[in-house]
Amino acid sequence: MSKTPPELKDGYPMRINKYLAHEGIATRRAADELVAKKKVIINGRVAVLGDKVEKTDKIEIVGTTTTKKLLYFAYNKPVGVITHSPQLGEKDIQQSVRAKGKDSEMQDVFPIGRLDKDSSGLIILTNDGRVTDRLLNPDYDHDKEYQVRTLDPLRESFRKTMEAGVNIEGYLTAPCAVRKTGPNSFNITLTEGKKHQIRRMVAALHNQVVGLERTRILNIRLDNLKSGAWRPLQGEELATFLATLGVK
């Protein structure tokens, strides 16, 4: 289950790029660019990279006269598409989305979190930096659900072993919820996200993942969204999602 996020007070003093992300002004990378261009002012002084701010500091952004429209989408990542940092000849989510979405809105969003190249399923696209910090911060236990297929049939003890935690290279995974959906398939809900975690957990139990799809993040569900397609998050669905993250 998801925990209610703590207030930002536990994060102060906070790096200026993280602060701007929390406030929904820019992603951390974009915030660094604003600082490098001398467009961020802290208490009347031009900010420099690495500056930290207190909750009471006055932060100004030079040249911002309009309020950015915050956008949120659910995207079904196909197998073979890279989430971040594609190598030569590879295509990432932003390239794929921008090629299909000619409207200006889709040019501004970025993916939150990762799914490896051989996995598919739900990714949140947004231009709201606050969501990035809240959704990926390991201090918050946010539910993510996956449907998994394995090479070999699942052993009788598989579910209980997975739910109790699996030792992957010296790290014991947190308790999780597992439901067998077939001889070679199961559904798993995690509240953490180590690199290739599900694949490594299954490998530690002497089996191999041959198909992995993320079907849910918090209250956002993939449902019947076609591979490579996206839909806007809005109304009660979006309100619940942001409230769970503690984003106002």
C-alpha positions as CSV (number, residue, x, y, z in Angstrom):
1,M,0.0,0.0,0.0
2,S,1.1,3.6,-0.6
3,K,2.2,5.8,2.3
4,T,1.1,9.4,2.6
5,P,4.2,11.4,1.5
6,P,5.8,13.5,4.3
7,E,6.0,17.3,4.0
8,L,9.0,18.8,2.2
9,K,10.4,20.0,5.5
10,D,12.5,16.9,5.8
11,G,14.2,17.8,2.6
12,Y,15.5,21.2,3.6
13,P,18.1,22.6,2.9
14,M,17.3,21.4,-0.6
15,R,19.3,21.6,-3.8
16,I,17.9,24.3,-6.1
17,N,17.2,21.9,-9.0
18,K,15.2,19.5,-6.7
19,Y,13.3,22.5,-5.3
20,L,12.3,23.7,-8.8
21,A,11.2,20.1,-9.6
22,H,9.1,19.9,-6.5
23,E,7.4,23.1,-7.4
24,G,6.6,21.9,-10.8
25,I,8.7,24.6,-12.5
26,A,11.1,22.3,-14.3
27,T,12.7,18.9,-14.3
28,R,16.0,18.7,-12.5
29,R,17.9,18.7,-15.8
30,A,15.9,21.7,-17.0
31,A,16.4,23.4,-13.7
32,D,20.2,23.0,-14.0
33,E,19.9,24.6,-17.4
34,L,18.0,27.6,-16.0
35,V,20.7,28.0,-13.3
36,A,23.5,27.7,-15.8
37,K,21.8,30.5,-17.9
38,K,21.6,32.7,-14.7
39,K,17.8,32.7,-14.8
40,V,17.3,31.6,-11.1
41,I,17.5,34.2,-8.3
42,I,17.8,33.2,-4.6
43,N,17.2,36.0,-2.2
44,G,18.2,38.6,-4.8
45,R,21.4,36.6,-5.7
46,V,22.0,34.8,-9.0
47,A,22.0,31.1,-8.2
48,V,24.9,28.7,-9.2
49,L,24.8,25.0,-9.7
50,G,24.7,23.1,-6.4
51,D,23.1,25.9,-4.4
52,K,20.8,24.8,-1.6
53,V,17.7,26.7,-0.4
54,E,15.7,26.8,2.8
55,K,11.9,26.8,3.0
56,T,11.9,30.6,3.8
57,D,14.1,31.6,0.8
58,K,12.7,33.7,-2.0
59,I,13.1,32.1,-5.4
60,E,12.6,33.9,-8.6
61,I,12.8,32.7,-12.2
62,V,13.9,35.4,-14.7
63,G,11.7,35.8,-17.7
64,T,8.8,33.6,-16.6
65,T,5.6,35.5,-17.4
66,T,3.1,32.7,-18.1
67,T,2.0,29.7,-16.0
68,K,3.0,26.3,-17.6
69,K,0.1,24.0,-18.4
70,L,0.8,20.7,-16.6
71,L,0.2,17.6,-18.7
72,Y,-0.2,14.0,-17.6
73,F,-0.6,10.9,-19.9
74,A,-0.6,7.1,-19.6
75,Y,1.6,5.5,-22.2
76,N,1.8,1.9,-23.2
77,K,5.5,1.3,-24.0
78,P,6.2,-1.4,-26.6
79,V,8.9,-4.0,-26.3
80,G,12.1,-2.6,-28.0
81,V,11.5,1.0,-27.1
82,I,14.1,2.5,-24.6
83,T,12.9,4.5,-21.7
84,H,16.0,6.8,-21.4
85,S,19.4,7.3,-23.0
86,P,19.1,5.3,-26.2
87,Q,22.3,4.0,-27.9
88,L,23.0,4.3,-31.6
89,G,20.1,2.9,-33.7
90,E,17.7,2.7,-30.7
91,K,14.6,4.7,-30.2
92,D,13.5,6.1,-26.9
93,I,10.0,7.0,-25.6
94,Q,10.3,10.7,-26.3
95,Q,11.4,10.1,-29.9
96,S,8.6,7.6,-30.4
97,V,5.9,9.9,-28.9
98,R,7.1,13.1,-30.6
99,A,7.1,11.3,-34.0
100,K,3.4,10.3,-33.5
101,G,2.2,13.3,-31.5
102,K,2.5,16.3,-33.8
103,D,0.7,18.6,-31.4
104,S,3.0,20.8,-29.2
105,E,1.7,19.3,-25.9
106,M,3.5,16.0,-26.7
107,Q,6.7,17.8,-27.4
108,D,7.0,18.9,-23.7
109,V,6.4,15.7,-21.8
110,F,8.9,13.2,-20.5
111,P,8.7,9.6,-19.1
112,I,8.7,9.0,-15.3
113,G,10.7,6.0,-14.3
114,R,12.0,3.1,-16.4
115,L,11.0,-0.1,-18.1
116,D,13.8,-2.1,-19.6
117,K,13.9,-2.6,-23.4
118,D,12.5,-6.1,-23.3
119,S,9.5,-5.1,-21.1
120,S,6.3,-3.4,-22.0
121,G,3.5,-1.6,-20.4
122,L,2.5,1.5,-18.4
123,I,4.7,4.6,-18.2
124,I,3.5,8.0,-17.0
125,L,4.4,10.9,-19.3
126,T,4.3,14.4,-17.8
127,N,6.0,17.8,-17.7
128,D,5.4,18.1,-13.9
129,G,8.7,17.7,-12.1
130,R,7.0,17.2,-8.8
131,V,5.6,13.9,-9.9
132,T,9.1,12.7,-10.8
133,D,10.4,13.2,-7.3
134,R,7.3,11.8,-5.5
135,L,6.9,8.8,-7.7
136,L,10.5,7.7,-7.8
137,N,11.6,8.6,-4.3
138,P,12.3,5.3,-2.4
139,D,10.9,6.8,0.8
140,Y,7.4,6.4,-0.6
141,D,5.9,2.9,-1.0
142,H,4.0,3.3,-4.3
143,D,2.3,0.2,-5.7
144,K,3.3,-0.9,-9.2
145,E,1.7,-4.0,-10.7
146,Y,3.1,-6.4,-13.4
147,Q,2.0,-9.4,-15.4
148,V,4.8,-11.9,-15.9
149,R,5.4,-15.0,-18.0
150,T,8.2,-17.5,-17.3
151,L,10.1,-20.0,-19.3
152,D,9.4,-22.9,-17.0
153,P,6.3,-23.8,-14.9
154,L,6.2,-22.2,-11.5
155,R,7.1,-24.3,-8.5
156,E,4.5,-24.9,-5.8
157,S,6.6,-22.8,-3.3
158,F,7.0,-19.9,-5.8
159,R,4.4,-17.6,-4.5
160,K,5.3,-17.8,-0.8
161,T,9.0,-17.4,-1.6
162,M,8.5,-14.4,-3.8
163,E,6.1,-12.7,-1.3
164,A,8.5,-13.2,1.6
165,G,11.4,-11.5,-0.2
166,V,14.1,-12.9,-2.4
167,N,17.9,-12.5,-2.0
168,I,19.2,-10.9,-5.2
169,E,23.0,-10.5,-5.0
170,G,23.0,-9.8,-1.3
171,Y,19.9,-7.6,-1.3
172,L,16.6,-8.9,0.3
173,T,13.7,-7.6,-1.6
174,A,10.7,-6.1,0.3
175,P,7.6,-8.2,0.8
176,C,5.3,-8.1,-2.2
177,A,1.9,-9.6,-3.3
178,V,2.0,-12.4,-5.9
179,R,-0.9,-14.2,-7.6
180,K,-0.4,-17.1,-10.0
181,T,-2.4,-16.6,-13.2
182,G,-1.3,-19.8,-15.0
183,P,1.3,-22.6,-15.0
184,N,3.9,-20.2,-16.4
185,S,2.5,-16.8,-15.4
186,F,1.9,-14.7,-12.3
187,N,0.8,-11.2,-11.3
188,I,3.1,-9.3,-8.9
189,T,2.7,-5.9,-7.0
190,L,5.9,-4.2,-5.9
191,T,6.4,-1.1,-3.7
192,E,10.1,-0.8,-4.7
193,G,11.9,-0.7,-8.1
194,K,15.4,-2.1,-8.1
195,K,17.0,-2.4,-11.6
196,H,15.6,-5.5,-13.4
197,Q,14.1,-6.5,-10.0
198,I,11.5,-9.0,-11.2
199,R,13.8,-10.7,-13.7
200,R,16.5,-11.0,-11.0
201,M,14.0,-12.4,-8.4
202,V,12.7,-15.0,-10.8
203,A,16.3,-15.9,-11.9
204,A,17.2,-16.4,-8.2
205,L,14.4,-19.0,-8.0
206,H,15.9,-20.9,-11.0
207,N,13.5,-19.7,-13.7
208,Q,13.5,-17.1,-16.4
209,V,11.2,-14.2,-17.4
210,V,10.1,-14.3,-21.0
211,G,7.4,-11.6,-20.9
212,L,6.9,-8.7,-18.5
213,E,4.2,-6.0,-18.7
214,R,3.5,-3.3,-16.2
215,T,-0.3,-2.9,-15.9
216,R,-0.7,-0.4,-13.0
217,I,1.0,2.5,-11.2
218,L,-1.0,3.5,-8.1
219,N,-4.6,4.0,-9.4
220,I,-3.6,4.4,-13.1
221,R,-4.3,1.2,-15.1
222,L,-3.1,0.2,-18.5
223,D,-6.5,-1.5,-19.3
224,N,-7.0,-1.7,-23.1
225,L,-4.6,1.0,-24.2
226,K,-2.9,-0.2,-27.4
227,S,0.8,-0.7,-27.6
228,G,2.6,2.6,-28.5
229,A,-0.6,4.6,-27.7
230,W,-1.3,7.1,-24.9
231,R,-4.3,8.7,-23.3
232,P,-4.6,11.9,-21.1
233,L,-5.0,11.5,-17.4
234,Q,-7.9,13.7,-16.2
235,G,-10.8,14.1,-13.8
236,E,-11.1,11.9,-10.8
237,E,-8.4,9.5,-12.0
238,L,-5.8,12.3,-12.2
239,A,-7.0,13.9,-8.9
240,T,-6.6,10.6,-7.0
241,F,-3.2,10.0,-8.6
242,L,-1.9,13.5,-7.5
243,A,-3.4,13.3,-4.1
244,T,-1.8,9.9,-3.4
245,L,1.6,11.5,-4.4
246,G,0.9,14.5,-2.2
247,V,1.0,16.9,-5.1
248,K,-1.3,19.9,-4.9
